[in-house]
Amino acid sequence: MTLRVLGIDPGLTRCGIGVVDVEPNRKAVLVHYSVVRSDILAEIDQRLLVIGRGIDAALDEFTPNAVAVERVFAQHNLRTVMGTAQVSGLALHAAARRGLQVGLHTPSEVKAAITGYGNADKKQVQTMVARVLSLAEPPQPADAADALALAICHAWRGGLRAPSTAAGAAGAATLTPAQAAWARAEKTARGRS
């Protein structure tokens, strides 16, 4: 069965969208990529509205089986991480509203899945995405290539799985070490609340 994954590289100024179809033999085919942009001079609510509408439109048009979103990670630039987190929330909400399973992947997980090296740079990721999708040249801008890389990573790392709450110990075996550590941390945090 072909798995269609919509990848979202969250950003408040540029939100990358990438859609791929992946066969059981891991062959990936490009369906679409784009970037949703918001005006940096607009108020935050209006910027989020624009990005949210773009995500909704892509989900409605391409009807994916799953959604892959870059996991927000700590950065020194609080303003950047806040915008990224807000857009991630929009993506998670839009997918959940449609009953779609969401995979969260760290940048290093995606880089390792696509290039074999967790510290690959943007150019290496773009080059490998082009190679995997048999494109004549790397997708531009980098936000779109990152979204495609997220979608490919998600499909290659298991695609559709039982939700982690129902998967139990069997599901834990399919997680990467970073995902397992994150799941343990989330479980501990839920236990405290």
Helices and strands as residue ranges (DSSP letters): E 3-9, E 14-22, E 28-37, H 44-62, E 66-70, H 78-97, E 101-105, H 107-115, H 122-132, H 142-156, H 164-172, H 177-192
